[in-house]
């Protein structure tokens, strides 16, 4: 393991979550994106060297929608960077 690259956080309301994180961290997200193939909207905040990636479902079939029905909002996954055989970092 080289480093913790990102923390994926499932949220139910991206607007409210963006406002909360912006208020807590003192900055707006540096990137937002709809990933329609995964049925998810993302919003990214940097904290030190770690990306905090908010994940909101675009539809009820999204893995994120299923996650927060069972678990509620919160940490969904951790993205770990590792070195491959030639020394390059991969996620």
PyMOL Python script that loads the backbone (N, CA, C, O; Angstrom):
from pymol import cmd

cmd.read_pdbstr("""\
ATOM      1  N   UNK A   1       0.848  -1.174   0.000  1.00  0.00           N
ATOM      2  CA  UNK A   1       0.000   0.000   0.000  1.00  0.00           C
ATOM      3  C   UNK A   1       0.892   1.235   0.000  1.00  0.00           C
ATOM      4  O   UNK A   1       1.800   1.371   0.820  1.00  0.00           O
ATOM      5  N   UNK A   2       0.608   2.131  -0.946  1.00  0.00           N
ATOM      6  CA  UNK A   2       1.372   3.371  -1.030  1.00  0.00           C
ATOM      7  C   UNK A   2       0.719   4.496  -0.247  1.00  0.00           C
ATOM      8  O   UNK A   2       1.387   5.237   0.474  1.00  0.00           O
ATOM      9  N   UNK A   3      -0.613   4.616  -0.399  1.00  0.00           N
ATOM     10  CA  UNK A   3      -1.312   5.684   0.311  1.00  0.00           C
ATOM     11  C   UNK A   3      -2.814   5.476   0.215  1.00  0.00           C
ATOM     12  O   UNK A   3      -3.303   4.723  -0.627  1.00  0.00           O
ATOM     13  N   UNK A   4      -3.532   6.157   1.094  1.00  0.00           N
ATOM     14  CA  UNK A   4      -4.976   6.249   0.991  1.00  0.00           C
ATOM     15  C   UNK A   4      -5.263   7.318  -0.051  1.00  0.00           C
ATOM     16  O   UNK A   4      -4.926   8.484   0.155  1.00  0.00           O
ATOM     17  N   UNK A   5      -5.878   6.945  -1.160  1.00  0.00           N
ATOM     18  CA  UNK A   5      -6.115   7.874  -2.260  1.00  0.00           C
ATOM     19  C   UNK A   5      -7.429   8.631  -2.089  1.00  0.00           C
ATOM     20  O   UNK A   5      -7.485   9.842  -2.304  1.00  0.00           O
ATOM     21  N   UNK A   6      -8.488   7.913  -1.701  1.00  0.00           N
ATOM     22  CA  UNK A   6      -9.762   8.597  -1.484  1.00  0.00           C
ATOM     23  C   UNK A   6     -10.665   7.825  -0.531  1.00  0.00           C
ATOM     24  O   UNK A   6     -10.504   6.627  -0.301  1.00  0.00           O
ATOM     25  N   UNK A   7     -11.627   8.574   0.013  1.00  0.00           N
ATOM     26  CA  UNK A   7     -12.672   8.007   0.852  1.00  0.00           C
ATOM     27  C   UNK A   7     -13.995   8.263   0.137  1.00  0.00           C
ATOM     28  O   UNK A   7     -14.349   9.416  -0.112  1.00  0.00           O
ATOM     29  N   UNK A   8     -14.719   7.214  -0.191  1.00  0.00           N
ATOM     30  CA  UNK A   8     -16.030   7.325  -0.831  1.00  0.00           C
ATOM     31  C   UNK A   8     -17.108   7.392   0.239  1.00  0.00           C
ATOM     32  O   UNK A   8     -17.216   6.493   1.073  1.00  0.00           O
ATOM     33  N   UNK A   9     -17.910   8.459   0.220  1.00  0.00           N
ATOM     34  CA  UNK A   9     -18.923   8.690   1.254  1.00  0.00           C
ATOM     35  C   UNK A   9     -20.299   8.771   0.598  1.00  0.00           C
ATOM     36  O   UNK A   9     -20.556   9.665  -0.208  1.00  0.00           O
ATOM     37  N   UNK A  10     -21.176   7.838   0.942  1.00  0.00           N
ATOM     38  CA  UNK A  10     -22.536   7.826   0.396  1.00  0.00           C
ATOM     39  C   UNK A  10     -23.365   8.910   1.081  1.00  0.00           C
ATOM     40  O   UNK A  10     -23.397   9.001   2.309  1.00  0.00           O
ATOM     41  N   UNK A  11     -24.036   9.731   0.270  1.00  0.00           N
ATOM     42  CA  UNK A  11     -24.905  10.801   0.792  1.00  0.00           C
ATOM     43  C   UNK A  11     -26.258  10.726   0.090  1.00  0.00           C
ATOM     44  O   UNK A  11     -26.352  10.228  -1.032  1.00  0.00           O
ATOM     45  N   UNK A  12     -27.295  11.216   0.746  1.00  0.00           N
ATOM     46  CA  UNK A  12     -28.635  11.194   0.164  1.00  0.00           C
ATOM     47  C   UNK A  12     -29.005  12.502  -0.521  1.00  0.00           C
ATOM     48  O   UNK A  12     -29.888  12.521  -1.378  1.00  0.00           O
ATOM     49  N   UNK A  13     -28.351  13.582  -0.159  1.00  0.00           N
ATOM     50  CA  UNK A  13     -28.677  14.890  -0.723  1.00  0.00           C
ATOM     51  C   UNK A  13     -27.378  15.628  -1.014  1.00  0.00           C
ATOM     52  O   UNK A  13     -26.762  16.191  -0.110  1.00  0.00           O
ATOM     53  N   UNK A  14     -26.963  15.623  -2.279  1.00  0.00           N
ATOM     54  CA  UNK A  14     -25.679  16.206  -2.662  1.00  0.00           C
ATOM     55  C   UNK A  14     -25.610  17.693  -2.345  1.00  0.00           C
ATOM     56  O   UNK A  14     -24.566  18.174  -1.905  1.00  0.00           O
ATOM     57  N   UNK A  15     -26.685  18.426  -2.556  1.00  0.00           N
ATOM     58  CA  UNK A  15     -26.675  19.866  -2.288  1.00  0.00           C
ATOM     59  C   UNK A  15     -26.386  20.146  -0.815  1.00  0.00           C
ATOM     60  O   UNK A  15     -25.521  20.958  -0.488  1.00  0.00           O
ATOM     61  N   UNK A  16     -27.109  19.474   0.061  1.00  0.00           N
ATOM     62  CA  UNK A  16     -26.892  19.671   1.497  1.00  0.00           C
ATOM     63  C   UNK A  16     -25.513  19.195   1.928  1.00  0.00           C
ATOM     64  O   UNK A  16     -24.853  19.849   2.735  1.00  0.00           O
ATOM     65  N   UNK A  17     -25.080  18.072   1.400  1.00  0.00           N
ATOM     66  CA  UNK A  17     -23.767  17.527   1.761  1.00  0.00           C
ATOM     67  C   UNK A  17     -22.643  18.424   1.259  1.00  0.00           C
ATOM     68  O   UNK A  17     -21.661  18.640   1.970  1.00  0.00           O
ATOM     69  N   UNK A  18     -22.776  18.952   0.036  1.00  0.00           N
ATOM     70  CA  UNK A  18     -21.772  19.889  -0.479  1.00  0.00           C
ATOM     71  C   UNK A  18     -21.684  21.123   0.407  1.00  0.00           C
ATOM     72  O   UNK A  18     -20.589  21.590   0.718  1.00  0.00           O
ATOM     73  N   UNK A  19     -22.832  21.653   0.813  1.00  0.00           N
ATOM     74  CA  UNK A  19     -22.842  22.832   1.676  1.00  0.00           C
ATOM     75  C   UNK A  19     -22.183  22.532   3.016  1.00  0.00           C
ATOM     76  O   UNK A  19     -21.411  23.347   3.521  1.00  0.00           O
ATOM     77  N   UNK A  20     -22.478  21.377   3.595  1.00  0.00           N
ATOM     78  CA  UNK A  20     -21.886  20.996   4.872  1.00  0.00           C
ATOM     79  C   UNK A  20     -20.373  20.855   4.752  1.00  0.00           C
ATOM     80  O   UNK A  20     -19.634  21.428   5.552  1.00  0.00           O
ATOM     81  N   UNK A  21     -19.903  20.093   3.754  1.00  0.00           N
ATOM     82  CA  UNK A  21     -18.469  19.894   3.588  1.00  0.00           C
ATOM     83  C   UNK A  21     -17.759  21.207   3.273  1.00  0.00           C
ATOM     84  O   UNK A  21     -16.668  21.454   3.788  1.00  0.00           O
ATOM     85  N   UNK A  22     -18.356  22.050   2.438  1.00  0.00           N
ATOM     86  CA  UNK A  22     -17.750  23.351   2.117  1.00  0.00           C
ATOM     87  C   UNK A  22     -17.620  24.199   3.375  1.00  0.00           C
ATOM     88  O   UNK A  22     -16.606  24.868   3.574  1.00  0.00           O
ATOM     89  N   UNK A  23     -18.630  24.174   4.212  1.00  0.00           N
ATOM     90  CA  UNK A  23     -18.598  24.935   5.456  1.00  0.00           C
ATOM     91  C   UNK A  23     -17.527  24.390   6.405  1.00  0.00           C
ATOM     92  O   UNK A  23     -16.772  25.162   6.997  1.00  0.00           O
ATOM     93  N   UNK A  24     -17.461  23.075   6.549  1.00  0.00           N
ATOM     94  CA  UNK A  24     -16.496  22.452   7.451  1.00  0.00           C
ATOM     95  C   UNK A  24     -15.056  22.612   6.970  1.00  0.00           C
ATOM     96  O   UNK A  24     -14.149  22.837   7.771  1.00  0.00           O
ATOM     97  N   UNK A  25     -14.852  22.494   5.654  1.00  0.00           N
ATOM     98  CA  UNK A  25     -13.496  22.501   5.103  1.00  0.00           C
ATOM     99  C   UNK A  25     -13.034  23.864   4.614  1.00  0.00           C
ATOM    100  O   UNK A  25     -11.846  24.069   4.364  1.00  0.00           O
ATOM    101  N   UNK A  26     -13.970  24.795   4.476  1.00  0.00           N
ATOM    102  CA  UNK A  26     -13.605  26.137   4.043  1.00  0.00           C
ATOM    103  C   UNK A  26     -13.302  26.262   2.562  1.00  0.00           C
ATOM    104  O   UNK A  26     -12.632  27.206   2.142  1.00  0.00           O
ATOM    105  N   UNK A  27     -13.792  25.311   1.761  1.00  0.00           N
ATOM    106  CA  UNK A  27     -13.605  25.402   0.305  1.00  0.00           C
ATOM    107  C   UNK A  27     -14.705  24.621  -0.403  1.00  0.00           C
ATOM    108  O   UNK A  27     -15.311  23.708   0.157  1.00  0.00           O
ATOM    109  N   UNK A  28     -14.938  25.005  -1.633  1.00  0.00           N
ATOM    110  CA  UNK A  28     -15.933  24.332  -2.471  1.00  0.00           C
ATOM    111  C   UNK A  28     -15.323  23.063  -3.075  1.00  0.00           C
ATOM    112  O   UNK A  28     -14.101  22.917  -3.088  1.00  0.00           O
ATOM    113  N   UNK A  29     -16.154  22.147  -3.573  1.00  0.00           N
ATOM    114  CA  UNK A  29     -15.596  20.960  -4.224  1.00  0.00           C
ATOM    115  C   UNK A  29     -14.768  21.364  -5.441  1.00  0.00           C
ATOM    116  O   UNK A  29     -15.112  22.308  -6.152  1.00  0.00           O
ATOM    117  N   UNK A  30     -13.683  20.644  -5.670  1.00  0.00           N
ATOM    118  CA  UNK A  30     -12.834  20.955  -6.826  1.00  0.00           C
ATOM    119  C   UNK A  30     -13.276  20.211  -8.080  1.00  0.00           C
ATOM    120  O   UNK A  30     -12.803  20.498  -9.180  1.00  0.00           O
ATOM    121  N   UNK A  31     -14.183  19.257  -7.910  1.00  0.00           N
ATOM    122  CA  UNK A  31     -14.651  18.488  -9.074  1.00  0.00           C
ATOM    123  C   UNK A  31     -16.015  17.898  -8.754  1.00  0.00           C
ATOM    124  O   UNK A  31     -16.226  17.374  -7.660  1.00  0.00           O
ATOM    125  N   UNK A  32     -16.949  17.980  -9.710  1.00  0.00           N
ATOM    126  CA  UNK A  32     -18.233  17.288  -9.621  1.00  0.00           C
ATOM    127  C   UNK A  32     -18.452  16.579 -10.947  1.00  0.00           C
ATOM    128  O   UNK A  32     -18.008  17.050 -11.995  1.00  0.00           O
ATOM    129  N   UNK A  33     -19.133  15.456 -10.894  1.00  0.00           N
ATOM    130  CA  UNK A  33     -19.311  14.675 -12.120  1.00  0.00           C
ATOM    131  C   UNK A  33     -20.471  13.700 -11.956  1.00  0.00           C
ATOM    132  O   UNK A  33     -20.659  13.124 -10.884  1.00  0.00           O
ATOM    133  N   UNK A  34     -21.243  13.520 -13.013  1.00  0.00           N
ATOM    134  CA  UNK A  34     -22.235  12.454 -13.080  1.00  0.00           C
ATOM    135  C   UNK A  34     -21.597  11.281 -13.807  1.00  0.00           C
ATOM    136  O   UNK A  34     -21.120  11.422 -14.934  1.00  0.00           O
ATOM    137  N   UNK A  35     -21.590  10.129 -13.161  1.00  0.00           N
ATOM    138  CA  UNK A  35     -21.061   8.905 -13.762  1.00  0.00           C
ATOM    139  C   UNK A  35     -22.273   8.026 -14.043  1.00  0.00           C
ATOM    140  O   UNK A  35     -22.647   7.175 -13.236  1.00  0.00           O
ATOM    141  N   UNK A  36     -22.876   8.252 -15.203  1.00  0.00           N
ATOM    142  CA  UNK A  36     -24.146   7.585 -15.514  1.00  0.00           C
ATOM    143  C   UNK A  36     -24.007   6.068 -15.602  1.00  0.00           C
ATOM    144  O   UNK A  36     -24.956   5.344 -15.300  1.00  0.00           O
ATOM    145  N   UNK A  37     -22.839   5.578 -16.012  1.00  0.00           N
ATOM    146  CA  UNK A  37     -22.649   4.125 -16.094  1.00  0.00           C
ATOM    147  C   UNK A  37     -22.736   3.461 -14.729  1.00  0.00           C
ATOM    148  O   UNK A  37     -23.068   2.279 -14.634  1.00  0.00           O
ATOM    149  N   UNK A  38     -22.437   4.218 -13.663  1.00  0.00           N
ATOM    150  CA  UNK A  38     -22.512   3.699 -12.305  1.00  0.00           C
ATOM    151  C   UNK A  38     -23.754   4.201 -11.565  1.00  0.00           C
ATOM    152  O   UNK A  38     -24.027   3.775 -10.443  1.00  0.00           O
ATOM    153  N   UNK A  39     -24.504   5.106 -12.197  1.00  0.00           N
ATOM    154  CA  UNK A  39     -25.697   5.658 -11.573  1.00  0.00           C
ATOM    155  C   UNK A  39     -25.394   6.529 -10.370  1.00  0.00           C
ATOM    156  O   UNK A  39     -26.129   6.519  -9.382  1.00  0.00           O
ATOM    157  N   UNK A  40     -24.303   7.288 -10.458  1.00  0.00           N
ATOM    158  CA  UNK A  40     -23.861   8.062  -9.307  1.00  0.00           C
ATOM    159  C   UNK A  40     -23.407   9.468  -9.716  1.00  0.00           C
ATOM    160  O   UNK A  40     -22.866   9.679 -10.802  1.00  0.00           O
ATOM    161  N   UNK A  41     -23.643  10.408  -8.820  1.00  0.00           N
ATOM    162  CA  UNK A  41     -23.127  11.782  -8.943  1.00  0.00           C
ATOM    163  C   UNK A  41     -22.023  11.907  -7.901  1.00  0.00           C
ATOM    164  O   UNK A  41     -22.203  11.503  -6.752  1.00  0.00           O
ATOM    165  N   UNK A  42     -20.877  12.466  -8.297  1.00  0.00           N
ATOM    166  CA  UNK A  42     -19.768  12.618  -7.370  1.00  0.00           C
ATOM    167  C   UNK A  42     -19.432  14.088  -7.163  1.00  0.00           C
ATOM    168  O   UNK A  42     -19.664  14.931  -8.029  1.00  0.00           O
ATOM    169  N   UNK A  43     -18.887  14.363  -6.004  1.00  0.00           N
ATOM    170  CA  UNK A  43     -18.409  15.694  -5.667  1.00  0.00           C
ATOM    171  C   UNK A  43     -17.169  15.493  -4.802  1.00  0.00           C
ATOM    172  O   UNK A  43     -17.223  14.775  -3.804  1.00  0.00           O
ATOM    173  N   UNK A  44     -16.052  16.120  -5.174  1.00  0.00           N
ATOM    174  CA  UNK A  44     -14.779  15.828  -4.521  1.00  0.00           C
ATOM    175  C   UNK A  44     -14.196  17.024  -3.777  1.00  0.00           C
ATOM    176  O   UNK A  44     -14.128  18.138  -4.298  1.00  0.00           O
ATOM    177  N   UNK A  45     -13.784  16.759  -2.559  1.00  0.00           N
ATOM    178  CA  UNK A  45     -13.108  17.723  -1.706  1.00  0.00           C
ATOM    179  C   UNK A  45     -11.740  17.146  -1.334  1.00  0.00           C
ATOM    180  O   UNK A  45     -11.627  15.950  -1.065  1.00  0.00           O
ATOM    181  N   UNK A  46     -10.725  17.969  -1.316  1.00  0.00           N
ATOM    182  CA  UNK A  46      -9.397  17.512  -0.908  1.00  0.00           C
ATOM    183  C   UNK A  46      -9.183  17.893   0.554  1.00  0.00           C
ATOM    184  O   UNK A  46      -9.430  19.030   0.957  1.00  0.00           O
ATOM    185  N   UNK A  47      -8.722  16.929   1.335  1.00  0.00           N
ATOM    186  CA  UNK A  47      -8.337  17.152   2.724  1.00  0.00           C
ATOM    187  C   UNK A  47      -6.919  16.603   2.860  1.00  0.00           C
ATOM    188  O   UNK A  47      -6.705  15.392   2.805  1.00  0.00           O
ATOM    189  N   UNK A  48      -5.969  17.492   3.035  1.00  0.00           N
ATOM    190  CA  UNK A  48      -4.545  17.130   3.019  1.00  0.00           C
ATOM    191  C   UNK A  48      -4.259  16.450   1.681  1.00  0.00           C
ATOM    192  O   UNK A  48      -4.463  17.059   0.631  1.00  0.00           O
ATOM    193  N   UNK A  49      -3.805  15.237   1.696  1.00  0.00           N
ATOM    194  CA  UNK A  49      -3.496  14.525   0.450  1.00  0.00           C
ATOM    195  C   UNK A  49      -4.581  13.525   0.053  1.00  0.00           C
ATOM    196  O   UNK A  49      -4.401  12.757  -0.892  1.00  0.00           O
ATOM    197  N   UNK A  50      -5.700  13.532   0.768  1.00  0.00           N
ATOM    198  CA  UNK A  50      -6.747  12.539   0.534  1.00  0.00           C
ATOM    199  C   UNK A  50      -7.982  13.200  -0.074  1.00  0.00           C
ATOM    200  O   UNK A  50      -8.450  14.235   0.400  1.00  0.00           O
ATOM    201  N   UNK A  51      -8.497  12.578  -1.131  1.00  0.00           N
ATOM    202  CA  UNK A  51      -9.736  13.049  -1.755  1.00  0.00           C
ATOM    203  C   UNK A  51     -10.926  12.468  -0.991  1.00  0.00           C
ATOM    204  O   UNK A  51     -10.980  11.267  -0.728  1.00  0.00           O
ATOM    205  N   UNK A  52     -11.870  13.330  -0.640  1.00  0.00           N
ATOM    206  CA  UNK A  52     -13.131  12.896  -0.053  1.00  0.00           C
ATOM    207  C   UNK A  52     -14.173  12.993  -1.155  1.00  0.00           C
ATOM    208  O   UNK A  52     -14.502  14.087  -1.615  1.00  0.00           O
ATOM    209  N   UNK A  53     -14.686  11.857  -1.572  1.00  0.00           N
ATOM    210  CA  UNK A  53     -15.582  11.774  -2.718  1.00  0.00           C
ATOM    211  C   UNK A  53     -17.004  11.491  -2.228  1.00  0.00           C
ATOM    212  O   UNK A  53     -17.317  10.382  -1.795  1.00  0.00           O
ATOM    213  N   UNK A  54     -17.859  12.520  -2.304  1.00  0.00           N
ATOM    214  CA  UNK A  54     -19.263  12.334  -1.957  1.00  0.00           C
ATOM    215  C   UNK A  54     -19.946  11.616  -3.108  1.00  0.00           C
ATOM    216  O   UNK A  54     -19.704  11.938  -4.271  1.00  0.00           O
ATOM    217  N   UNK A  55     -20.794  10.648  -2.798  1.00  0.00           N
ATOM    218  CA  UNK A  55     -21.472   9.822  -3.801  1.00  0.00           C
ATOM    219  C   UNK A  55     -22.975   9.867  -3.556  1.00  0.00           C
ATOM    220  O   UNK A  55     -23.448   9.496  -2.481  1.00  0.00           O
ATOM    221  N   UNK A  56     -23.715  10.319  -4.551  1.00  0.00           N
ATOM    222  CA  UNK A  56     -25.173  10.396  -4.452  1.00  0.00           C
ATOM    223  C   UNK A  56     -25.763   9.605  -5.615  1.00  0.00           C
ATOM    224  O   UNK A  56     -25.264   9.688  -6.737  1.00  0.00           O
ATOM    225  N   UNK A  57     -26.807   8.851  -5.359  1.00  0.00           N
ATOM    226  CA  UNK A  57     -27.431   8.020  -6.390  1.00  0.00           C
ATOM    227  C   UNK A  57     -28.168   8.875  -7.416  1.00  0.00           C
ATOM    228  O   UNK A  57     -28.865   9.827  -7.065  1.00  0.00           O
ATOM    229  N   UNK A  58     -28.005   8.521  -8.681  1.00  0.00           N
ATOM    230  CA  UNK A  58     -28.773   9.162  -9.748  1.00  0.00           C
ATOM    231  C   UNK A  58     -30.117   8.476  -9.966  1.00  0.00           C
ATOM    232  O   UNK A  58     -31.033   9.057 -10.547  1.00  0.00           O
ATOM    233  N   UNK A  59     -30.228   7.228  -9.493  1.00  0.00           N
ATOM    234  CA  UNK A  59     -31.473   6.479  -9.643  1.00  0.00           C
ATOM    235  C   UNK A  59     -31.552   5.400  -8.565  1.00  0.00           C
ATOM    236  O   UNK A  59     -30.571   5.141  -7.867  1.00  0.00           O
ATOM    237  N   UNK A  60     -32.703   4.780  -8.435  1.00  0.00           N
ATOM    238  CA  UNK A  60     -32.917   3.777  -7.388  1.00  0.00           C
ATOM    239  C   UNK A  60     -32.152   2.477  -7.628  1.00  0.00           C
ATOM    240  O   UNK A  60     -31.992   1.682  -6.702  1.00  0.00           O
ATOM    241  N   UNK A  61     -31.678   2.246  -8.851  1.00  0.00           N
ATOM    242  CA  UNK A  61     -30.926   1.031  -9.154  1.00  0.00           C
ATOM    243  C   UNK A  61     -29.431   1.190  -8.878  1.00  0.00           C
ATOM    244  O   UNK A  61     -28.674   0.224  -8.983  1.00  0.00           O
ATOM    245  N   UNK A  62     -29.013   2.380  -8.533  1.00  0.00           N
ATOM    246  CA  UNK A  62     -27.603   2.658  -8.265  1.00  0.00           C
ATOM    247  C   UNK A  62     -27.106   1.867  -7.057  1.00  0.00           C
ATOM    248  O   UNK A  62     -27.845   1.686  -6.089  1.00  0.00           O
ATOM    249  N   UNK A  63     -25.855   1.393  -7.106  1.00  0.00           N
ATOM    250  CA  UNK A  63     -25.287   0.732  -5.923  1.00  0.00           C
ATOM    251  C   UNK A  63     -25.296   1.635  -4.686  1.00  0.00           C
ATOM    252  O   UNK A  63     -25.412   1.145  -3.562  1.00  0.00           O
ATOM    253  N   UNK A  64     -25.176   2.926  -4.885  1.00  0.00           N
ATOM    254  CA  UNK A  64     -25.193   3.859  -3.756  1.00  0.00           C
ATOM    255  C   UNK A  64     -26.596   3.926  -3.145  1.00  0.00           C
ATOM    256  O   UNK A  64     -26.736   3.978  -1.923  1.00  0.00           O
ATOM    257  N   UNK A  65     -27.627   3.926  -3.981  1.00  0.00           N
ATOM    258  CA  UNK A  65     -29.002   3.928  -3.466  1.00  0.00           C
ATOM    259  C   UNK A  65     -29.249   2.678  -2.629  1.00  0.00           C
ATOM    260  O   UNK A  65     -29.839   2.755  -1.552  1.00  0.00           O
ATOM    261  N   UNK A  66     -28.802   1.542  -3.118  1.00  0.00           N
ATOM    262  CA  UNK A  66     -28.971   0.292  -2.365  1.00  0.00           C
ATOM    263  C   UNK A  66     -28.166   0.335  -1.068  1.00  0.00           C
ATOM    264  O   UNK A  66     -28.621  -0.143  -0.029  1.00  0.00           O
ATOM    265  N   UNK A  67     -26.957   0.916  -1.139  1.00  0.00           N
ATOM    266  CA  UNK A  67     -26.109   1.005   0.053  1.00  0.00           C
ATOM    267  C   UNK A  67     -26.792   1.784   1.163  1.00  0.00           C
ATOM    268  O   UNK A  67     -26.870   1.308   2.295  1.00  0.00           O
ATOM    269  N   UNK A  68     -27.297   3.000   0.848  1.00  0.00           N
ATOM    270  CA  UNK A  68     -27.853   3.767   1.954  1.00  0.00           C
ATOM    271  C   UNK A  68     -29.249   3.346   2.372  1.00  0.00           C
ATOM    272  O   UNK A  68     -29.722   3.785   3.421  1.00  0.00           O
ATOM    273  N   UNK A  69     -29.915   2.526   1.607  1.00  0.00           N
ATOM    274  CA  UNK A  69     -31.161   1.923   2.095  1.00  0.00           C
ATOM    275  C   UNK A  69     -30.823   0.952   3.233  1.00  0.00           C
ATOM    276  O   UNK A  69     -31.541   0.886   4.231  1.00  0.00           O
ATOM    277  N   UNK A  70     -29.753   0.217   3.081  1.00  0.00           N
ATOM    278  CA  UNK A  70     -29.348  -0.773   4.079  1.00  0.00           C
ATOM    279  C   UNK A  70     -28.534  -0.149   5.210  1.00  0.00           C
ATOM    280  O   UNK A  70     -28.759  -0.456   6.381  1.00  0.00           O
ATOM    281  N   UNK A  71     -27.581   0.733   4.860  1.00  0.00           N
ATOM    282  CA  UNK A  71     -26.601   1.223   5.829  1.00  0.00           C
ATOM    283  C   UNK A  71     -26.765   2.678   6.241  1.00  0.00           C
ATOM    284  O   UNK A  71     -26.148   3.115   7.212  1.00  0.00           O
ATOM    285  N   UNK A  72     -27.577   3.426   5.527  1.00  0.00           N
ATOM    286  CA  UNK A  72     -27.649   4.863   5.772  1.00  0.00           C
ATOM    287  C   UNK A  72     -26.461   5.571   5.123  1.00  0.00           C
ATOM    288  O   UNK A  72     -25.652   4.952   4.432  1.00  0.00           O
ATOM    289  N   UNK A  73     -26.376   6.861   5.356  1.00  0.00           N
ATOM    290  CA  UNK A  73     -25.274   7.629   4.806  1.00  0.00           C
ATOM    291  C   UNK A  73     -23.987   7.310   5.578  1.00  0.00           C
ATOM    292  O   UNK A  73     -24.021   6.958   6.757  1.00  0.00           O
ATOM    293  N   UNK A  74     -22.866   7.442   4.887  1.00  0.00           N
ATOM    294  CA  UNK A  74     -21.583   7.226   5.555  1.00  0.00           C
ATOM    295  C   UNK A  74     -20.545   6.659   4.613  1.00  0.00           C
ATOM    296  O   UNK A  74     -20.736   6.632   3.398  1.00  0.00           O
ATOM    297  N   UNK A  75     -19.449   6.207   5.186  1.00  0.00           N
ATOM    298  CA  UNK A  75     -18.334   5.707   4.378  1.00  0.00           C
ATOM    299  C   UNK A  75     -18.777   4.477   3.603  1.00  0.00           C
ATOM    300  O   UNK A  75     -19.262   3.498   4.170  1.00  0.00           O
ATOM    301  N   UNK A  76     -18.597   4.556   2.293  1.00  0.00           N
ATOM    302  CA  UNK A  76     -18.946   3.469   1.382  1.00  0.00           C
ATOM    303  C   UNK A  76     -17.716   2.630   1.036  1.00  0.00           C
ATOM    304  O   UNK A  76     -17.795   1.402   0.998  1.00  0.00           O
ATOM    305  N   UNK A  77     -16.574   3.290   0.782  1.00  0.00           N
ATOM    306  CA  UNK A  77     -15.357   2.554   0.439  1.00  0.00           C
ATOM    307  C   UNK A  77     -14.120   3.421   0.636  1.00  0.00           C
ATOM    308  O   UNK A  77     -14.208   4.642   0.760  1.00  0.00           O
ATOM    309  N   UNK A  78     -12.972   2.761   0.662  1.00  0.00           N
ATOM    310  CA  UNK A  78     -11.680   3.424   0.702  1.00  0.00           C
ATOM    311  C   UNK A  78     -10.932   3.058  -0.567  1.00  0.00           C
ATOM    312  O   UNK A  78     -10.886   1.889  -0.948  1.00  0.00           O
ATOM    313  N   UNK A  79     -10.346   4.051  -1.222  1.00  0.00           N
ATOM    314  CA  UNK A  79      -9.529   3.814  -2.416  1.00  0.00           C
ATOM    315  C   UNK A  79      -8.062   3.829  -2.019  1.00  0.00           C
ATOM    316  O   UNK A  79      -7.552   4.854  -1.565  1.00  0.00           O
ATOM    317  N   UNK A  80      -7.381   2.706  -2.186  1.00  0.00           N
ATOM    318  CA  UNK A  80      -5.988   2.552  -1.786  1.00  0.00           C
ATOM    319  C   UNK A  80      -5.104   2.515  -3.042  1.00  0.00           C
ATOM    320  O   UNK A  80      -5.390   1.774  -3.982  1.00  0.00           O
ATOM    321  N   UNK A  81      -4.048   3.303  -3.053  1.00  0.00           N
ATOM    322  CA  UNK A  81      -3.090   3.282  -4.155  1.00  0.00           C
ATOM    323  C   UNK A  81      -1.965   2.314  -3.803  1.00  0.00           C
ATOM    324  O   UNK A  81      -1.465   2.300  -2.678  1.00  0.00           O
ATOM    325  N   UNK A  82      -1.581   1.510  -4.781  1.00  0.00           N
ATOM    326  CA  UNK A  82      -0.474   0.570  -4.603  1.00  0.00           C
ATOM    327  C   UNK A  82       0.491   0.731  -5.768  1.00  0.00           C
ATOM    328  O   UNK A  82       0.126   1.284  -6.806  1.00  0.00           O
ATOM    329  N   UNK A  83       1.709   0.256  -5.606  1.00  0.00           N
ATOM    330  CA  UNK A  83       2.695   0.302  -6.687  1.00  0.00           C
ATOM    331  C   UNK A  83       2.591  -0.994  -7.485  1.00  0.00           C
ATOM    332  O   UNK A  83       2.530  -2.084  -6.915  1.00  0.00           O
ATOM    333  N   UNK A  84       2.572  -0.860  -8.821  1.00  0.00           N
ATOM    334  CA  UNK A  84       2.566  -2.070  -9.648  1.00  0.00           C
ATOM    335  C   UNK A  84       4.005  -2.529  -9.875  1.00  0.00           C
ATOM    336  O   UNK A  84       4.925  -1.972  -9.276  1.00  0.00           O
ATOM    337  N   UNK A  85       4.214  -3.515 -10.713  1.00  0.00           N
ATOM    338  CA  UNK A  85       5.541  -4.125 -10.888  1.00  0.00           C
ATOM    339  C   UNK A  85       6.604  -3.157 -11.427  1.00  0.00           C
ATOM    340  O   UNK A  85       7.795  -3.368 -11.197  1.00  0.00           O
ATOM    341  N   UNK A  86       6.195  -2.104 -12.137  1.00  0.00           N
ATOM    342  CA  UNK A  86       7.190  -1.158 -12.640  1.00  0.00           C
ATOM    343  C   UNK A  86       7.302   0.086 -11.756  1.00  0.00           C
ATOM    344  O   UNK A  86       7.962   1.055 -12.131  1.00  0.00           O
ATOM    345  N   UNK A  87       6.658   0.064 -10.582  1.00  0.00           N
ATOM    346  CA  UNK A  87       6.773   1.148  -9.630  1.00  0.00           C
ATOM    347  C   UNK A  87       5.735   2.255  -9.783  1.00  0.00           C
ATOM    348  O   UNK A  87       5.692   3.170  -8.961  1.00  0.00           O
ATOM    349  N   UNK A  88       4.903   2.191 -10.816  1.00  0.00           N
ATOM    350  CA  UNK A  88       3.849   3.193 -10.985  1.00  0.00           C
ATOM    351  C   UNK A  88       2.739   2.934  -9.985  1.00  0.00           C
ATOM    352  O   UNK A  88       2.465   1.789  -9.624  1.00  0.00           O
ATOM    353  N   UNK A  89       2.096   4.024  -9.537  1.00  0.00           N
ATOM    354  CA  UNK A  89       0.993   3.871  -8.597  1.00  0.00           C
ATOM    355  C   UNK A  89      -0.292   3.593  -9.347  1.00  0.00           C
ATOM    356  O   UNK A  89      -0.583   4.227 -10.362  1.00  0.00           O
ATOM    357  N   UNK A  90      -1.057   2.646  -8.846  1.00  0.00           N
ATOM    358  CA  UNK A  90      -2.367   2.315  -9.408  1.00  0.00           C
ATOM    359  C   UNK A  90      -3.376   2.283  -8.278  1.00  0.00           C
ATOM    360  O   UNK A  90      -3.024   2.072  -7.117  1.00  0.00           O
ATOM    361  N   UNK A  91      -4.621   2.491  -8.626  1.00  0.00           N
ATOM    362  CA  UNK A  91      -5.690   2.494  -7.634  1.00  0.00           C
ATOM    363  C   UNK A  91      -6.413   1.178  -7.669  1.00  0.00           C
ATOM    364  O   UNK A  91      -7.356   0.971  -6.907  1.00  0.00           O
TER     365      UNK A  91
END
""", "prot")
cmd.dss("prot")
cmd.show_as("cartoon", "prot")
cmd.util.cbc("prot")
cmd.orient("prot")
